[in-house]
């Protein structure tokens, strides 16, 4: 089969994708090429491996049998523009890495690391040992984490946080759906329980996909329900939160802090280097990272192996895994 790959990160894992060149397929690595060149090559391709696919490019996919997304989110894939018989699959493996990031960010905010780091760099030693007005940090044990969504990321966040002594609760679309036996949950509610989760959690972690239903999920009214010391960690998509409402809540100290790994725009989509319009970078109660919480060697090596396995299934006529849209 002819396979086109446009994802720049997975080009680092060509051996895993091609089985060291022994898979017998014809690969074209076009990560650094403009859309115009991809559009010239795609009509002859059987498989596209990509994190992004615009409608004009998708419209050139004449015989394409499979689009394999290189992550879990497929909101940047113009599926409506694909031929009717083209299957779409995704892949995961980022849960453990993102869960570690959630714990790291939560600890940084709980221990006021962003402020302490900035002051130390400026030459100021601020601690309770020299200033009785400085507030003490908090541990995670005994506190409650509220997870919005219980997919791979949400489940790994529960495992990581409860291992540190936190209590876990969650909301999900179907609260009665089965869960792995090792998850230690205090309660799981339907999406209607979001307000109660916000009011009862010390740390709120957003892990749900972006959709029309979840855009603006957290606005001023929802932030007002959170505890004054509570932390909001977003490792899903930026538009889940209303930007102005979040900045106002953080700058007004109406919530304790936020760990933001995802933003309202992205440089690849012409959104500039920052991804936000309000001055979050001026706040000491925010940890800011460039959507890299899942960017570990393990995440992408495992994704490459799974994508290669699925391409092998396609070539043998076997059922595909992680299908988000069926094909012929």
C-alpha positions in Angstrom: 0.0 0.0 0.0 1.0 3.6 -0.5 1.1 5.5 2.8 1.4 9.3 3.3 2.5 10.7 6.6 2.2 14.4 7.4 2.6 14.4 11.2 6.0 16.0 12.1 6.4 14.3 15.5 5.9 10.8 14.2 8.6 11.2 11.6 11.0 10.6 14.5 9.6 7.1 14.7 10.0 5.8 11.2 11.5 2.5 12.3 8.5 1.7 14.5 6.1 2.7 11.8 7.7 0.8 9.0 8.9 -2.1 11.1 12.5 -1.2 10.2 11.5 -1.0 6.5 10.3 -4.6 6.5 6.5 -3.9 6.3 6.6 -3.9 2.5 4.6 -0.6 2.1 5.6 2.5 0.2 5.8 5.4 2.7 6.0 9.1 1.8 7.0 11.4 4.7 5.6 14.8 3.9 5.6 16.5 7.3 7.7 19.5 6.1 5.8 19.9 2.8 3.0 22.4 2.0 -0.6 21.3 1.6 -0.3 21.8 -2.2 2.3 19.0 -2.4 0.2 16.7 -0.1 -2.8 17.3 -2.4 -0.7 16.1 -5.4 0.4 12.9 -3.6 -2.8 12.0 -1.7 -4.9 10.8 -4.7 -2.6 7.8 -5.1 -2.5 7.0 -1.4 -4.3 4.2 0.5 -3.5 5.5 4.0 -2.9 9.0 5.4 -1.3 9.2 8.8 -1.9 12.8 10.1 -2.9 14.9 13.1 -4.5 17.6 10.8 -6.5 17.3 7.6 -8.2 20.3 6.0 -11.3 20.0 3.8 -9.4 21.0 0.6 -6.8 18.4 1.2 -9.3 15.8 2.2 -11.3 16.4 -1.1 -8.3 15.1 -3.1 -8.3 11.7 -1.3 -9.7 9.7 -4.3 -9.0 6.1 -3.2 -8.0 6.6 0.4 -9.0 3.7 2.6 -7.8 4.9 6.0 -7.0 8.2 7.8 -5.1 7.2 10.9 -5.1 10.1 13.4 -1.8 10.3 15.3 -3.6 11.1 18.6 -6.9 10.8 20.4 -8.5 14.0 19.2 -9.9 14.1 15.7 -11.5 17.6 15.8 -8.8 18.8 13.3 -9.7 16.2 10.7 -12.3 17.3 8.1 -14.1 14.0 8.1 -17.1 15.3 6.1 -14.9 16.1 3.2 -13.5 12.5 3.0 -14.8 10.0 0.5 -17.7 8.0 2.1 -15.7 4.7 2.2 -12.7 6.1 4.1 -12.2 4.8 7.6 -10.9 7.0 10.4 -9.0 5.6 13.4 -7.3 7.3 16.3 -4.7 6.2 19.0 -4.1 7.0 22.6 -1.2 5.9 24.9 -0.8 9.5 26.3 -2.8 8.9 29.5 0.1 8.1 31.8 2.2 11.0 30.6 -0.7 13.5 30.9 -1.6 12.1 34.3 2.0 12.7 35.5 1.7 16.3 34.1 -1.5 16.8 36.0 0.1 15.8 39.3 3.2 17.9 38.6 1.1 21.0 37.8 -1.1 20.5 40.8 1.9 20.2 43.1 3.5 23.3 41.6 0.3 25.3 42.2 -0.3 23.9 45.7 3.3 24.8 46.7 3.3 28.2 44.9 6.3 27.2 42.8 5.7 29.7 39.9 5.8 32.6 42.3 8.7 31.2 44.3 10.7 30.5 41.2 10.2 34.0 39.8 11.1 35.7 43.1 14.3 33.5 43.5 15.4 34.5 40.0 14.8 38.2 41.0 16.9 37.7 44.1 14.1 37.6 46.7 13.9 34.8 49.3 10.2 34.4 50.2 9.3 31.7 52.7 7.5 31.3 56.0 11.0 31.1 57.6 11.7 34.8 56.9 8.2 36.3 56.4 5.3 35.3 58.8 2.8 36.6 56.3 3.6 34.0 53.6 1.0 31.3 53.3 1.8 27.7 53.7 1.5 25.2 50.8 -0.8 22.1 51.0 -0.3 18.4 50.4 -2.6 16.4 48.1 -3.5 13.6 50.5 -7.0 13.9 51.7 -8.1 16.4 49.1 -10.6 15.7 46.4 -9.9 15.7 42.7 -12.9 16.1 40.4 -12.4 14.7 36.9 -14.6 15.8 34.0 -14.6 12.8 31.6 -13.4 9.3 32.3 -11.7 8.2 29.1 -8.1 7.1 29.0 -6.7 10.4 30.4 -9.4 10.7 33.1 -8.8 7.1 34.3 -5.1 7.6 34.5 -5.5 10.9 36.4 -7.6 9.1 38.9 -5.0 6.4 39.3 -2.2 8.9 39.7 -3.9 11.2 42.2 -5.5 8.5 44.4 -2.0 6.8 44.6 -1.0 10.1 46.4 -4.0 9.8 48.8 -6.5 12.0 47.0 -10.2 11.2 46.9 -11.6 11.0 43.4 -15.0 11.8 41.9 -16.0 12.3 38.3 -18.8 13.2 35.8 -19.2 11.3 32.6 -21.8 10.8 29.9 -22.9 7.4 31.2 -22.3 7.1 34.9 -23.4 3.5 35.0 -20.9 2.3 32.4 -18.4 -0.2 33.8 -15.0 1.0 34.9 -11.7 -0.8 35.6 -11.7 -2.5 39.0 -8.5 -0.7 40.1 -10.1 2.8 39.9 -10.8 4.1 43.4 -13.8 6.4 43.0 -15.9 8.1 45.6 -18.6 8.8 43.1 -19.4 9.0 39.4 -22.2 11.2 38.3 -23.8 12.1 35.0 -22.9 15.3 33.2 -25.7 17.0 35.1 -23.6 16.6 38.2 -20.9 19.1 36.9 -22.0 21.9 39.2 -21.8 19.7 42.2 -18.4 18.4 41.2 -17.1 21.9 40.8 -18.4 22.9 44.3 -17.0 19.8 46.0 -13.5 19.5 44.5 -10.1 20.9 45.5 -8.7 20.2 42.0 -10.8 20.0 38.9 -9.3 18.3 35.8 -10.8 18.7 32.3 -10.3 15.7 30.1 -13.3 15.7 27.8 -13.1 16.1 24.0 -14.0 19.4 22.4 -17.4 19.4 20.7 -20.3 21.7 20.2 -21.7 20.5 23.5 -18.5 21.0 25.5 -17.3 24.4 24.0 -17.6 26.9 26.8 -18.3 24.2 29.3 -16.6 26.2 32.0 -17.7 29.9 32.1 -18.2 32.5 34.8 -21.1 30.7 36.4 -19.2 27.5 36.7 -16.0 29.1 38.0 -18.1 30.9 40.6 -19.1 27.5 42.0 -15.5 26.4 42.6 -13.9 26.8 46.0 -11.7 29.9 46.5 -8.6 27.7 46.9 -9.5 25.2 44.1 -7.3 24.6 41.1 -8.5 24.1 37.5 -6.3 21.9 35.3 -7.0 21.8 31.6 -5.3 19.1 29.5 -8.1 18.7 27.0 -8.8 21.7 24.7 -8.7 25.4 25.4 -12.2 26.3 24.2 -13.7 24.2 26.9 -13.2 27.2 29.1 -14.3 30.8 28.4 -11.0 32.7 28.3 -12.3 36.0 29.7 -14.1 34.3 32.6 -11.0 32.3 33.5 -8.7 35.3 33.5 -11.1 37.3 35.6 -11.4 34.5 38.1 -7.6 34.0 38.4 -6.7 37.6 38.5 -9.4 38.3 41.0 -8.2 35.3 43.1 -11.7 33.8 43.0 -10.1 30.4 42.4 -6.7 29.3 43.6 -5.0 28.7 40.3 -4.9 27.0 36.9 -2.7 24.6 35.0 -3.2 25.3 31.3 -1.6 23.0 28.8 -4.1 23.8 26.1 -5.2 27.1 24.7 -7.7 29.0 22.6 -5.6 29.0 19.4 -2.5 27.2 18.1 0.5 28.4 16.1 -0.2 25.8 13.4 -3.6 27.3 12.9 -2.3 30.8 12.6 -3.0 31.7 16.2 0.4 33.2 17.0 2.9 31.9 19.5 0.9 32.5 22.7 -2.5 30.9 22.1 -4.4 33.4 24.3 -5.4 37.0 24.3 -5.6 37.9 28.0 -2.3 38.4 29.9 -2.2 35.0 31.7 1.6 35.2 31.7 1.4 38.0 34.3 -0.2 35.8 36.9 1.6 33.9 39.5 -1.2 31.4 40.0 -1.0 29.9 36.6 1.3 27.1 35.2 1.6 27.5 31.4 2.8 24.8 29.0 2.5 24.6 25.2 0.2 21.6 24.8 3.0 19.1 25.6 1.6 17.2 28.6 1.5 14.0 26.6 4.8 14.6 24.7 7.0 11.8 25.9 9.1 9.2 24.2 6.8 6.4 25.5 3.6 8.1 24.2 4.8 8.4 20.6 6.7 5.1 20.3 3.5 3.3 21.5 1.4 5.3 19.0 3.7 4.4 16.2 3.5 0.7 17.0 -0.3 0.8 17.2 -0.6 2.7 13.9 1.7 0.2 12.2 -0.4 -2.7 13.7 -3.6 -1.1 12.3 -2.0 -0.6 8.9 -1.1 -4.3 8.9 -4.7 -5.2 9.7 -5.9 -3.1 6.8 -3.5 -4.8 4.4 -4.7 -8.2 5.6 -8.4 -7.3 5.5 -8.7 -7.7 9.3 -10.9 -5.5 11.6 -9.3 -2.2 12.6 -9.0 -1.0 16.2 -10.0 2.4 17.6 -12.4 3.1 14.7 -14.1 6.5 15.0 -15.6 6.3 11.5 -16.2 3.1 9.6 -15.0 2.5 6.1 -15.6 0.1 3.3 
